[in-house]
Amino acid sequence: MTVIKDRATKIRLVLFDVDGVLTDGKILMHADGTESKTFDIKDGSAIVWALRLGLQVGLLSARVSAATAQRAAQLGITLVHQGVASKLETYDQIADSLMLDDEQVAYMGDDILDLPVLSRVGLAAAPADASEDVRTRVHWVSGARGGDGAARELVELILRAQDKWDSIVSTYMAEAQDHPA
């Protein structure tokens, strides 16, 4: 775990695939052509905390989805790339524009189309239900499935490694003490 902690201390940007990472990978198609996805509130809370504590967070998806754009807006994620033909080319553009080295980026993906980016970043991660080809090639695998807290676990791992997690807990504990029952 020390190697993972060392990698996590360097992270400045956390990128997530969407379908299969922030969702369970299922898409509900409606008769009018619109779609629905389910996002985990724990993942969303962790992303908001990461942003508040100075990490950059972005989404990198091969599919275009209004639900993804809406969820990103709700969470305050402005770095959203959807419908990308090559995740690696888009990743390179993102890293260059933010002047980040690969070791400063974490990426969580779940399927083989994520492998090019996963093979480059400083902290490659996958949900528990990612394809075997991905799970065997990443630095860290979450205990949670995609869309069920995997992103939360990654964010918490990074914030703990950077000694920022306790500040989140302390904030909520202080609120509890300020308003006793």
Salt bridges, closest charged atoms under 4 A:
ASP17 OD1 - LYS87 NZ 2.95
ASP19 OD1 - LYS37 NZ 2.68
ASP19 OD2 - ARG63 NH1 3.32
GLU35 OE1 - ARG63 NH2 2.89
ASP40 OD2 - LYS42 NZ 3.25
ASP92 OD1 - ARG120 NH2 2.60
ASP102 OD2 - ARG120 NE 3.10
ASP114 OD1 - LYS87 NZ 2.62
ASP129 OD2 - ARG145 NH2 3.50
ASP133 OD1 - ARG137 NH1 3.43
GLU156 OE1 - ARG152 NE 3.43
GLU156 OE2 - ARG160 NH2 2.85
